[in-house]
Amino acid sequence: MRSVLGVLPILVCVGLMVNGVRLRGRLRRLETLPASGRPVDPDHEFLVAAGVELTEPGRRAASYHASRDKLDVLDLVPADLTVERALDVARMVDTRTYRADRCVPGRGAFQALLVRSEILDAAGIERREGFDPVELVDITERLKLFAAGSTDLAVLPGLRAARDDAAMRVRVQQRCYRFTRRFQVFPFIPQVCTAIGVHVNRPWGLAATALFWCQPFFVCAGRVPLSPRDLIRSPIVRLLGGVLFVVHSVRAGRAQAVRAAEAKAAGLPADPVKHAARQRRAASRATYGRDVRAGLDRFLGEERDDCPWCGSTDLSVRLDSPDMFLRKPGRFRLEGCAHCGHVFLNPPLSRVGHEFYDRDRYDGLRADVGERVLAVIARDRRGQAAAVRPFAVPRSWLDVGCRYGHFPNAAREVWPATVFDGVDVAAVVQEGVSRGWLDRGWRGRLPDLAESVAGHYDVISKFGYLERCDDPSAELDAVTKALPAGGHLVCEVANAECHQARWLGRFWSGWAVPERSHFIPVENLLAALVDRGLRPVLVRYAAPRGPGDLTIGLLFVVAAIAPRPMPWLRQAAGPVQSVAWAVMMAVVSPLLALARLLDRLARRRVHRPAFAGTCFIIARREV
């Protein structure tokens, strides 16, 4: 055991050097803005954090650079950032791909932003001053949605950063990493390993300590566009980081107490943002309470006694499950057809049921989470967009069930000259048009719009949509009617015949009831396409997009034992529920790490129908 622990400081040394090279490379690729004598473009506005000094020459330089490079959003990085904030920029932003990657969240130094006026208006940002860095995190993320391919960051000489505050830096990290908490933990792992190594392997332990203290010199010194104002004393700052955090937290707490007292005296909430959030949660909880008290039966439609695919009456229960993703009240039954293998939700959701169970799934109270999930999945689908290349060069592409248009947004990296339109029953499709992700948004169902769009699109895509629609056969008929001869259908369906679906049961992420209501065997789907004149030219099995079956299954177990407080659950949000969930996550963290590793390996290796959770199909419309 001692020999194993003795290796830890050696690994820390190697890791610090490799990571230092990575971070230095990112900072070196930052562009430094040259001075400009041209006046500021009247369409350019500046959002500046409190305490940041942005001069008129700096505004001219930033405006000229944005106009020259056709940027709508430009994050201005002060050259005198502190060492730790400079390292945070390098950790958060891959400067090689940031501008071109349309799916990555908005990141930067969170000190000052140049934004084109029309982007500010489209994003609904009305304030222009008085921001703190945490507010600029949310603003930067929001702006990146509306300027997905025209956002960048650059160093602005002469821009003076706000006074450094360890407590504020932690708050910024918490906001940036709210969906990936492990990134907040990673920096402490080398310190723990080094502390162990000092006692077990003293020479290498001391070497790791010295490397940790001196890493800022290697990353930020020399030919790097940043000149951190505390670079010389950075070892001391790193040594006293915990003490500085406590001091700054106490100072911030006292200032907040004074502001809260002043607000209370004026009859205002101490924190307007948190107060508004509490009011939204309370209103949502009251709404869900009324819906549940009115009865759950109205959320289900009429039960059917035959298979919707082949008409057989030989049905049996395949799965009985609650809502595993959101834990909303209700039980749902999936029945399988013994004749054709089709699995479907029986009884299906009613119109009211769709509204109830879809609410807050990707919008509302879970809008941030929904955006993150859809962006990650869309980023993984870029390879599927490229898979069309051997068969067609699409001039126009229609994505069915597009929601905001995350897939068209990602696919523009592969097909920049293609016109991308979207169809969805939800009103959020118009939000996709506002963001510039969709050139046109159709609200409704494809069977109702097939006549209007017939012959207009070279490619029609349906990713995970046939499972979510009410009538898969009608959707396939509509595709046949809408596609011209030589056009292509691109679709991905869940493979409910894989082993994981049986082994994991209701904990298999592919079921996703009640959001998904139809599971078509791949052979049945291929036959149905051929019957409609759609010849399959590519059939490829793969692991599911997103975190993976094992990871999501383990998270389902955690949610079943200690669910996170939500407005639709019986128990109100409180410290007990929050602590229970945090304890469960801490207990299963090692298992989650292992599950993520296995899922990642599965995505690379699993292509057999027996183990693949999805099937990707491209079919050509014959004459």
C-alpha atoms as one frame of an Amber mdcrd trajectory, in Angstrom:
protein
   0.000   0.000   0.000   2.833   2.371   0.863   4.441   1.801  -2.540   1.146
   2.599  -4.269   0.716   5.832  -2.310   4.330   6.721  -3.071   3.444   6.924
  -6.763   0.823   9.639  -6.151   3.233  12.627  -5.938   4.991  11.426  -9.102
   1.665  11.395 -10.926   0.919  14.868  -9.530   4.195  16.194 -10.922   3.459
  14.756 -14.355  -0.114  16.055 -14.247   0.921  19.573 -13.221   3.445  19.787
 -16.049   1.059  18.434 -18.697  -1.773  20.668 -17.492   0.584  23.646 -17.367
   1.510  23.125 -21.018  -2.204  22.889 -21.906  -3.165  26.067 -20.033  -0.202
  28.027 -21.350  -1.067  27.045 -24.896  -4.615  28.316 -24.437  -3.469  31.664
 -23.055  -0.855  32.136 -25.779  -3.562  31.793 -28.432  -5.463  34.767 -27.012
  -5.354  37.678 -29.439  -4.264  41.110 -28.211  -6.328  44.001 -29.595  -4.341
  46.713 -31.409  -5.075  50.389 -30.866  -7.479  52.058 -33.299  -8.329  55.627
 -34.123 -11.712  54.775 -35.617 -14.777  55.865 -33.639 -16.846  53.295 -31.804
 -19.520  51.678 -33.974 -22.897  53.080 -32.821 -24.289  49.514 -32.868 -21.735
  48.396 -30.263 -22.580  48.584 -26.576 -20.454  47.721 -23.545 -21.431  45.790
 -20.426 -18.864  46.411 -17.712 -18.566  44.864 -14.248 -18.435  47.182 -11.262
 -14.876  48.317 -10.564 -13.597  47.697 -14.109 -12.036  50.678 -15.889 -12.720
  50.768 -19.657 -11.206  53.790 -21.395 -12.337  55.409 -24.635  -9.235  54.178
 -26.545 -10.064  50.695 -25.273 -13.629  50.983 -26.567 -12.357  52.058 -29.999
  -9.902  49.147 -30.163 -12.594  46.630 -29.182 -15.133  48.061 -31.623 -12.655
  47.995 -34.527 -11.711  44.360 -33.796 -15.357  43.268 -33.561 -16.223  44.997
 -36.840 -13.175  43.606 -38.630 -13.781  40.006 -37.485 -17.584  40.244 -37.781
 -18.172  39.512 -34.107 -21.442  40.163 -32.331 -20.099  39.445 -28.835 -16.537
  40.044 -27.666 -15.387  39.238 -24.134 -12.684  41.730 -23.152  -9.952  40.171
 -21.037  -7.899  42.597 -18.889  -4.180  41.994 -19.214  -3.757  42.577 -15.469
  -6.052  39.769 -14.312  -4.854  38.042 -11.183  -3.098  34.714 -11.632  -6.004
  32.585 -10.426  -8.516  34.373 -12.644  -6.181  34.039 -15.615  -5.934  30.316
 -14.910  -9.729  30.149 -14.676 -10.007  31.653 -18.160  -7.577  29.050 -19.487
  -9.484  26.234 -17.778 -12.898  27.326 -19.048 -12.121  28.368 -22.617 -10.464
  26.305 -25.324  -9.188  29.243 -27.341  -8.622  27.075 -30.433 -12.272  26.147
 -30.891 -14.317  28.597 -28.798 -15.538  30.781 -31.643 -16.214  27.921 -34.073
 -17.907  25.651 -31.520 -21.547  26.708 -31.641 -22.577  24.391 -28.780 -20.092
  25.396 -26.096 -21.489  27.675 -23.331 -20.426  31.300 -23.204 -17.286  31.809
 -21.122 -14.668  34.487 -20.578 -13.079  36.714 -17.958 -16.484  38.166 -16.935
 -15.085  41.697 -16.636 -16.356  43.515 -19.726 -18.310  42.656 -22.868 -18.794
  44.300 -26.241 -22.194  43.365 -27.672 -24.038  44.369 -30.820 -27.281  46.164
 -29.940 -29.567  43.814 -31.862 -28.128  40.819 -29.972 -28.811  42.536 -26.655
 -32.381  43.215 -27.711 -32.926  39.670 -28.986 -31.543  38.235 -25.741 -33.823
  40.481 -23.686 -31.018  42.166 -21.730 -32.099  45.645 -20.703 -29.548  46.635
 -18.049 -26.331  48.167 -19.303 -24.278  48.741 -16.139 -23.772  47.818 -12.489
 -23.007  44.109 -13.005 -21.011  41.781 -10.821 -18.985  38.910 -12.352 -21.627
  36.311 -11.392 -24.285  38.240 -13.330 -21.919  38.465 -16.286 -21.649  34.656
 -16.251 -25.381  34.375 -16.941 -25.290  37.223 -19.462 -22.345  35.713 -21.353
 -24.097  32.335 -21.538 -27.283  33.989 -22.748 -25.503  36.045 -25.404 -23.630
  33.011 -26.745 -27.002  31.429 -27.526 -27.876  34.358 -29.807 -24.377  34.710
 -31.306 -23.375  31.051 -31.437 -20.806  31.478 -34.211 -19.825  35.116 -33.690
 -18.616  35.188 -30.084 -14.957  35.408 -29.123 -12.622  36.805 -26.479  -9.438
  38.870 -26.677  -7.016  40.710 -24.431  -7.524  44.467 -24.268  -4.410  46.368
 -23.123  -5.219  49.168 -20.710  -8.404  47.515 -19.438  -8.084  47.355 -15.652
  -9.778  44.435 -13.931 -11.912  44.808 -10.840 -10.357  44.234  -7.437  -9.749
  40.531  -6.866 -11.965  38.792  -4.331 -11.487  35.110  -3.473 -15.117  34.762
  -2.375 -16.403  36.265  -5.636 -14.104  33.976  -7.618 -15.599  30.944  -5.875
 -19.112  32.207  -6.636 -18.173  32.602 -10.303 -16.823  29.052 -10.378 -19.956
  27.713  -8.732 -22.105  29.410 -11.339 -19.976  28.277 -14.282 -19.689  24.697
 -13.034 -23.234  24.305 -11.712 -23.798  21.379 -14.113 -20.303  19.920 -13.773
 -19.488  20.126 -10.078 -16.586  17.716 -10.503 -14.570  20.518 -12.139 -14.659
  22.369  -8.820 -13.276  19.310  -7.051 -10.502  18.433  -9.523  -8.100  21.246
  -8.444  -8.069  19.853  -4.889  -7.117  16.308  -5.911  -3.421  17.163  -6.587
  -3.213  18.916  -3.221  -4.569  15.878  -1.385  -2.252  13.541  -3.275   0.692
  15.851  -2.589  -0.096  15.944   1.136  -0.099  12.135   1.188   3.074  12.019
  -0.872   5.002  14.306   1.467   4.618  11.710   4.226   5.127   8.621   2.062
   7.582   9.791  -0.617   9.139  12.989   0.678  11.408  13.958  -2.278   8.651
  13.658  -4.851   6.116  15.155  -2.446   8.254  18.260  -2.018   8.795  18.418
  -5.769   5.029  18.302  -6.340   4.540  21.077  -3.773   7.134  23.260  -5.485
   5.578  22.629  -8.895   2.132  23.558  -7.584   3.415  26.831  -6.141   5.392
  27.696  -9.272   2.895  26.570 -11.905   1.577  30.158 -12.413   5.069  31.290
 -13.482   5.239  28.582 -16.139   1.704  29.289 -17.423   1.627  33.097 -17.339
   5.229  34.315 -17.616   7.021  35.131 -20.849   5.348  35.268 -24.250   1.769
  35.272 -22.982  -0.567  38.227 -23.696  -1.559  38.421 -20.015   0.565  40.082
 -17.320  -1.025  39.097 -13.984  -0.489  41.808 -11.435   0.177  39.313  -8.645
   2.426  36.921 -10.553   5.455  37.514  -8.316   3.547  36.788  -5.128   1.425
  33.972  -6.610   3.078  31.223  -4.487   2.062  33.105  -1.350  -1.434  33.670
  -2.732  -1.782  29.950  -3.420  -0.501  29.082   0.031  -2.970  31.464   1.708
  -5.887  30.786  -0.647  -8.114  29.307   2.069  -7.411  32.174   4.492  -8.155
  34.783   1.806 -11.418  33.036   0.966 -12.558  33.187   4.614 -11.562  36.847
   4.968 -13.269  37.891   1.757 -16.372  35.830   2.570 -16.730  37.534   5.945
 -16.287  40.927   4.322 -18.863  40.125   1.638 -21.276  38.795   4.255 -21.090
  42.011   6.248 -21.669  44.112   3.152 -24.636  41.935   2.200 -26.074  42.305
   5.718 -25.880  46.092   5.423 -27.620  46.044   2.024 -30.271  43.666   3.367
 -30.980  45.985   6.320 -31.307  48.956   3.991 -33.639  47.033   1.686 -35.761
  45.862   4.609 -36.093  49.418   5.871 -37.291  50.442   2.418 -39.770  47.541
   2.275 -37.828  45.699  -0.450 -36.466  42.122  -0.551 -32.858  41.725   0.550
 -31.945  39.874  -2.645 -34.400  40.633  -5.502 -33.089  37.792  -7.692 -33.449
  35.111  -5.012 -36.786  36.547  -3.945 -38.125  36.345  -7.500 -36.836  32.763
  -7.818 -38.567  31.756  -4.576 -41.792  33.314  -5.794 -41.580  31.394  -9.089
 -40.991  28.113  -7.245 -43.859  28.809  -4.857 -46.228  29.635  -7.729 -45.130
  26.528  -9.604 -45.616  24.360  -6.510 -49.137  25.733  -6.048 -49.954  25.052
  -9.718 -48.666  21.488  -9.570 -50.569  20.950  -6.309 -53.840  21.999  -7.943
 -53.166  19.788 -10.967 -52.474  16.715  -8.838 -55.456  17.273  -6.552 -57.693
  17.451  -9.627 -56.794  13.810 -10.327 -54.150  11.976 -12.364 -56.618   9.977
 -14.456 -57.281  12.946 -16.734 -53.630  12.881 -17.819 -54.160   9.531 -19.556
 -56.075   8.886 -22.740 -58.175   5.936 -23.768 -56.589   2.533 -23.316 -56.388
   0.474 -26.489 -56.598  -3.297 -26.854 -54.673  -3.662 -30.114 -51.184  -2.875
 -31.368 -50.923   0.559 -33.065 -48.371  -0.846 -35.523 -49.868  -4.138 -36.743
 -53.318  -4.316 -35.130 -52.671  -7.536 -33.195 -54.497  -8.000 -29.881 -51.824
 -10.295 -28.423 -50.420  -7.760 -25.945 -48.491  -8.168 -22.692 -47.003  -5.777
 -20.135 -43.363  -5.020 -20.888 -42.686  -2.410 -18.199 -44.462  -0.584 -15.389
 -42.622   2.553 -14.368 -42.940   6.013 -12.850 -41.476   9.135 -14.431 -37.800
   8.348 -13.817 -36.384  11.601 -15.170 -38.509  14.217 -13.396 -40.200  12.034
 -10.731 -43.573  13.605 -11.471 -46.537  11.708  -9.976 -48.108   8.863 -11.934
 -47.436   5.296 -13.110 -47.087   4.318 -16.750 -47.392   0.980 -18.489 -45.539
  -0.073 -21.605 -47.104  -2.991 -23.448 -45.443  -5.147 -26.083 -46.990  -6.821
 -29.103 -46.201 -10.546 -29.357 -46.779 -10.454 -33.120 -44.521  -7.593 -34.286
 -42.541  -6.635 -31.158 -43.800  -3.042 -31.071 -43.752  -1.532 -27.552 -46.054
   1.364 -26.745 -47.435   3.407 -23.847 -50.892   2.150 -22.941 -52.907   4.130
 -22.096 -51.198   7.040 -23.873 -51.028  10.561 -22.512 -53.961  12.867 -23.149
 -53.497  16.422 -24.373 -53.619  17.656 -20.771 -51.173  14.927 -19.809 -48.670
  16.060 -22.432 -48.868  19.582 -21.080 -48.403  18.418 -17.488 -45.503  16.024
 -18.033 -43.678  18.180 -20.591 -43.862  21.290 -18.405 -40.463  22.232 -16.940
 -38.742  19.400 -18.796 -36.644  21.603 -21.067 -38.004  25.015 -20.126 -39.486
  26.867 -17.160 -37.855  25.973 -13.850 -35.412  23.610 -15.572 -34.556  25.807
 -18.538 -30.850  25.947 -17.653 -30.643  22.175 -17.219 -32.645  21.585 -20.388
 -30.382  23.892 -22.412 -27.314  22.075 -21.132 -28.686  18.600 -21.855 -29.862
  19.488 -25.367 -26.575  21.236 -26.178 -24.506  18.224 -25.101 -26.648  15.845
 -27.165 -26.583  18.166 -30.205 -22.809  18.459 -29.974 -22.572  14.664 -30.185
 -24.828  14.649 -33.249 -22.428  16.600 -35.449 -21.017  13.294 -36.646 -24.502
  12.229 -37.684 -24.905  15.438 -39.662 -21.609  14.670 -41.416 -22.776  11.107
 -42.152 -25.003  12.534 -44.914 -21.964  13.674 -46.906 -21.447  10.471 -48.968
 -25.070  10.582 -50.125 -26.002  14.232 -50.570 -24.943  17.867 -50.257 -28.076
  19.358 -48.671 -29.180  22.826 -49.681 -32.125  22.776 -47.265 -32.724  20.666
 -44.169 -35.861  20.262 -42.024 -35.469  19.012 -38.460 -38.704  17.578 -37.012
 -39.210  17.857 -33.255 -36.427  20.434 -33.102 -37.465  22.238 -29.903 -35.128
  25.275 -29.822 -33.080  24.004 -32.773 -30.025  22.649 -30.984 -29.281  20.103
 -33.706 -29.533  22.607 -36.604 -27.279  24.928 -34.605 -24.651  22.188 -34.252
 -25.089  20.972 -37.834 -24.243  24.435 -39.182 -20.630  23.699 -38.261 -20.736
  20.818 -40.751 -23.015  22.442 -43.363 -22.514  26.239 -43.087 -24.229  26.981
 -46.425 -27.329  24.865 -45.754 -30.696  26.399 -44.874 -31.977  24.812 -41.660
 -35.670  24.948 -40.752 -37.459  23.268 -37.867 -40.868  21.857 -36.925 -42.164
  21.495 -33.382 -45.493  21.623 -31.609 -44.066  23.874 -28.888 -43.792  27.646
 -29.158 -40.052  27.468 -28.380 -39.411  26.850 -32.079 -39.751  30.616 -32.577
 -37.064  31.144 -29.939 -34.780  29.102 -32.197 -35.488  31.497 -35.049 -34.684
  34.471 -32.789 -31.364  32.896 -31.839 -30.439  32.396 -35.473 -30.319  28.623
 -35.103 -33.258  28.149 -37.469 -33.889  30.031 -40.684 -37.598  29.306 -40.346
 -39.687  27.663 -37.665 -42.900  25.752 -38.346 -45.174  25.208 -35.385 -47.244
  22.054 -35.579 -46.909  18.434 -36.660 -45.341  17.273 -39.907 -48.475  15.356
 -41.045 -50.382  18.652 -40.905 -47.634  20.547 -42.748 -46.549  17.957 -45.312
 -48.473  19.593 -48.175 -46.955  22.990 -47.396 -43.351  21.791 -47.264 -43.532
  19.118 -49.986 -40.440  19.189 -52.220 -38.747  22.032 -50.314 -36.139  20.041
 -48.379 -33.289  17.758 -49.446 -33.027  16.209 -45.976 -35.593  15.670 -43.221
 -34.288  14.538 -39.834 -36.051  12.966 -36.868 -33.811  12.359 -33.872 -35.636
  10.519 -31.118 -38.901  11.874 -32.502 -40.686   8.716 -33.650 -40.676   7.580
 -30.004 -42.249  10.849 -28.855 -44.947  11.281 -31.494 -48.530  10.028 -31.180
 -48.638   8.153 -34.506 -45.311   6.942 -35.979 -46.994   5.567 -39.134 -48.537
   8.951 -39.923 -45.158  10.612 -39.398 -43.492   8.236 -41.875 -46.278   8.858
 -44.398 -45.723  12.593 -44.000 -41.992  12.203 -44.665 -42.756  10.304 -47.858
 -45.062  13.093 -48.969 -42.667  15.916 -48.026 -39.409  14.526 -49.452 -38.686
  14.985 -53.164 -37.238  12.144 -55.233 -33.591  11.763 -54.264 -34.186  13.361
 -50.847 -33.033  11.692 -47.636 -34.570  10.859 -44.287 -32.155  10.906 -41.339
 -33.454   9.423 -38.104 -32.312   7.862 -34.860 -34.493   5.579 -32.755 -34.062
   3.875 -29.396 -33.270   0.171 -29.647 -35.548  -1.366 -27.029 -34.363  -4.829
 -28.059 -30.880  -4.322 -26.595 -29.794  -6.229 -23.488 -29.585  -3.091 -21.333
 -33.318  -2.481 -21.764 -34.014  -5.825 -20.102 -31.169  -5.876 -17.598 -31.717
  -2.345 -16.260 -35.529  -2.419 -16.468 -37.101   0.907 -15.643 -33.605   2.284
 -14.908 -32.708   2.108 -18.626 -32.535   5.681 -19.882 -33.965   4.743 -23.270
 -37.480   4.170 -21.917 -37.882   7.788 -20.767 -41.575   7.392 -20.020 -43.894
   9.219 -20.327 -41.977  11.438 -22.774 -41.510   8.463 -25.120 -44.516   6.377
 -26.045 -43.494   4.209 -29.047 -40.557   1.838 -29.506 -40.361   0.424 -33.025
 -38.155  -2.643 -33.648 -35.478  -1.663 -36.130 -36.404  -4.395 -38.614 -40.019
  -3.198 -38.572 -38.928   0.384 -39.184 -36.664  -0.577 -42.086 -39.499  -2.584
 -43.669 -41.893   0.335 -43.221 -39.418   2.679 -44.930 -39.020   0.327 -47.896
 -42.798   0.031 -48.213 -42.984   3.823 -48.524 -40.291   4.073 -51.177 -37.517
   5.052 -48.765 -34.471   2.855 -49.386 -32.086   2.581 -46.387 -28.538   3.459
 -47.435 -26.986   3.486 -43.951 -27.945   1.565 -40.805 -25.626   2.015 -37.829
 -26.056   0.880 -34.245 -24.439   2.833 -31.420 -24.575   3.692 -27.732 -27.023
   6.473 -26.767 -26.105  10.147 -26.855 -25.451  11.956 -23.609 -24.067  10.576
 -20.350 -24.793   6.893 -21.108 -26.986   4.063 -19.831 -24.955   3.142 -16.740
 -24.446   6.745 -15.615 -28.097   7.702 -15.992 -29.232   4.423 -14.432 -27.116
   5.141 -11.363 -28.500   8.688 -11.163 -31.999   7.196 -11.337 -31.163   5.081
  -8.278 -29.987   8.179  -6.399 -33.146  10.084  -7.379 -35.337   7.171  -6.256
 -33.696   7.068  -2.809 -33.136  10.781  -2.244 -34.926  12.857  -4.924 -33.909
  16.461  -5.383 -36.593  18.850  -4.122 -38.923  19.814  -6.967 -42.214  21.754
  -6.932 -44.180  18.695  -8.090 -42.942  16.435  -5.264 -44.826  16.173  -2.004
 -41.982  17.212   0.254 -41.061  20.880   0.165 -37.519  21.935  -0.602 -35.559
  22.119   2.626 -32.134  21.512   4.114 -32.908  17.883   5.007 -33.785  16.912
   1.434 -30.854  18.852   0.003 -28.405  17.273   2.438 -29.806  13.787   1.762
 -29.302  14.235  -1.951 -25.767  15.613  -1.454 -24.838  12.671   0.816 -26.131
  10.165  -1.727 -24.158  11.840  -4.503 -21.010  11.757  -2.365 -21.504   8.056
  -1.643 -22.006   7.063  -5.282 -19.387   9.424  -6.758 -16.781   6.634  -7.206
 -19.413   4.467  -8.891 -20.429   7.395 -11.109 -16.818   7.867 -12.196 -16.603
   4.180 -13.111 -19.973   4.314 -14.901 -18.857   7.332 -16.950 -15.683   5.513
 -17.958 -17.580   2.395 -19.035 -20.155   4.471 -20.925 -17.389   6.321 -22.743
 -15.791   3.045 -23.754 -19.186   1.754 -24.862 -19.706   4.764 -27.140 -16.474
   3.901 -28.940 -16.792   0.121 -29.036 -20.444  -0.903 -28.930 -21.949  -1.276
 -32.412 -23.731  -4.614 -32.160 -27.555  -4.593 -32.122 -27.628  -6.700 -28.955
 -25.831  -4.035 -26.899 -26.396  -0.764 -28.799 -29.033   1.497 -27.293 -29.792
   3.403 -30.511 -29.970   2.860 -34.253 -29.096   5.568 -36.796 -30.692   5.304
 -40.238 -30.349   7.245 -43.489 -32.916   6.393 -46.184 -33.157   7.724 -49.733
 -36.498   8.616 -51.335 -36.707   6.708 -54.583 -38.451   8.006 -57.699
